[in-house]
Amino acid sequence: MARVLFLVVLPMLVPFIVYGLYVWFARRGRSAATPGARVPPDREAVPWAWMLGIGVCLAAAALLFFWQGRGVSPGTKLLPPAVVDGEVVPSRPVE
């Protein structure tokens, strides 16, 4: 579950979180410039397509980064983990 969170969900949400922080700071700055005035919500278009595209690219980059060079090649015979002299020996390829 943590793998799905860090490799798919988090990279997809990063652009939306960054945009939300940008809007929050921009509105906060405008309200500080005019004290006492209520700042109405902006009517400008939200760049949903751009944020979704960037999120997909970040998720793909994370998946490619963690996929490359992991594990052993297909068809390799592995010895299972074992306890030798009270210590756990990790799995290893058969030589």
The 8 nearest C-alpha neighbors of each residue, nearest first, counted from 0:
[[1, 3, 2, 4, 5, 6, 8, 7],
 [0, 2, 4, 3, 5, 6, 8, 7],
 [1, 3, 5, 0, 4, 6, 7, 8],
 [2, 4, 0, 6, 7, 1, 5, 8],
 [3, 5, 8, 1, 2, 6, 7, 9],
 [4, 6, 2, 9, 3, 7, 1, 8],
 [7, 5, 3, 61, 4, 2, 62, 58],
 [8, 6, 58, 3, 10, 4, 9, 5],
 [7, 9, 4, 11, 10, 12, 5, 6],
 [8, 10, 12, 5, 11, 7, 4, 13],
 [11, 9, 58, 57, 13, 12, 8, 54],
 [10, 12, 54, 8, 9, 13, 58, 55],
 [11, 13, 9, 15, 10, 14, 16, 8],
 [12, 14, 16, 10, 15, 11, 17, 9],
 [15, 13, 17, 50, 16, 12, 54, 18],
 [14, 16, 18, 12, 17, 13, 19, 50],
 [15, 17, 19, 13, 18, 14, 12, 20],
 [18, 16, 14, 20, 19, 15, 13, 21],
 [19, 17, 21, 15, 20, 16, 14, 22],
 [18, 20, 16, 22, 21, 17, 15, 23],
 [21, 19, 23, 17, 18, 22, 24, 16],
 [20, 22, 18, 24, 19, 23, 25, 17],
 [23, 21, 25, 19, 20, 24, 26, 18],
 [22, 24, 20, 26, 21, 25, 27, 19],
 [25, 23, 27, 21, 26, 22, 28, 20],
 [26, 24, 22, 28, 27, 23, 21, 29],
 [27, 25, 29, 23, 28, 24, 22, 30],
 [26, 28, 24, 30, 25, 29, 23, 31],
 [29, 27, 25, 31, 26, 30, 24, 32],
 [30, 28, 26, 32, 31, 27, 25, 33],
 [29, 31, 27, 33, 32, 28, 34, 38],
 [30, 32, 28, 29, 33, 34, 27, 26],
 [33, 31, 29, 30, 34, 28, 27, 36],
 [34, 32, 30, 31, 36, 35, 29, 37],
 [35, 33, 31, 36, 30, 32, 37, 29],
 [34, 36, 33, 37, 30, 31, 38, 32],
 [37, 35, 34, 33, 38, 30, 31, 32],
 [36, 38, 39, 35, 30, 34, 33, 40],
 [37, 39, 30, 36, 40, 26, 29, 41],
 [40, 38, 37, 41, 42, 26, 36, 30],
 [41, 39, 42, 38, 26, 43, 37, 22],
 [40, 42, 43, 39, 44, 38, 26, 22],
 [41, 43, 40, 44, 45, 39, 38, 22],
 [44, 42, 41, 45, 40, 46, 22, 39],
 [43, 45, 46, 42, 41, 47, 48, 40],
 [44, 46, 47, 43, 48, 42, 50, 18],
 [45, 47, 49, 48, 50, 44, 51, 18],
 [48, 46, 50, 49, 45, 51, 52, 15],
 [49, 47, 51, 50, 46, 52, 53, 45],
 [48, 50, 52, 46, 51, 47, 53, 54],
 [49, 51, 53, 47, 14, 52, 48, 54],
 [52, 50, 54, 48, 49, 53, 47, 55],
 [53, 51, 49, 55, 54, 50, 48, 56],
 [52, 54, 56, 50, 55, 51, 49, 57],
 [55, 53, 11, 51, 57, 52, 56, 10],
 [54, 56, 58, 52, 57, 53, 11, 59],
 [55, 57, 53, 59, 54, 58, 60, 52],
 [56, 58, 60, 54, 10, 59, 55, 53],
 [57, 59, 10, 61, 55, 7, 60, 56],
 [60, 58, 62, 56, 61, 57, 55, 63],
 [61, 59, 57, 63, 58, 62, 64, 56],
 [62, 60, 64, 58, 59, 63, 6, 57],
 [61, 63, 59, 65, 60, 64, 6, 66],
 [64, 62, 66, 60, 61, 65, 59, 67],
 [65, 63, 61, 62, 66, 67, 60, 59],
 [64, 66, 62, 63, 67, 61, 69, 68],
 [67, 65, 63, 64, 62, 69, 68, 61],
 [68, 66, 69, 65, 64, 63, 62, 70],
 [67, 69, 66, 70, 65, 71, 64, 72],
 [70, 68, 67, 66, 71, 65, 72, 64],
 [71, 69, 68, 72, 73, 67, 66, 75],
 [70, 72, 73, 69, 75, 68, 92, 74],
 [71, 73, 75, 74, 70, 69, 68, 76],
 [72, 74, 75, 71, 76, 70, 77, 69],
 [75, 73, 76, 72, 71, 77, 92, 93],
 [74, 76, 73, 72, 77, 92, 71, 93],
 [75, 77, 93, 92, 74, 78, 91, 94],
 [78, 76, 92, 93, 91, 79, 75, 90],
 [77, 79, 90, 91, 92, 93, 80, 76],
 [78, 80, 90, 77, 81, 91, 89, 88],
 [81, 79, 90, 89, 88, 78, 87, 82],
 [82, 80, 88, 87, 83, 79, 89, 90],
 [81, 83, 87, 86, 85, 88, 84, 80],
 [82, 84, 86, 85, 81, 87, 88, 80],
 [85, 83, 86, 82, 87, 88, 81, 80],
 [84, 86, 83, 82, 87, 88, 81, 80],
 [87, 85, 82, 83, 84, 88, 81, 89],
 [86, 88, 82, 81, 89, 83, 85, 80],
 [87, 89, 81, 80, 82, 86, 83, 90],
 [90, 88, 80, 87, 91, 81, 79, 78],
 [91, 89, 80, 79, 78, 77, 88, 92],
 [90, 92, 78, 77, 89, 93, 79, 80],
 [93, 91, 77, 76, 78, 94, 75, 90],
 [94, 92, 77, 76, 78, 91, 75, 90],
 [93, 92, 76, 91, 77, 78, 75, 90]]
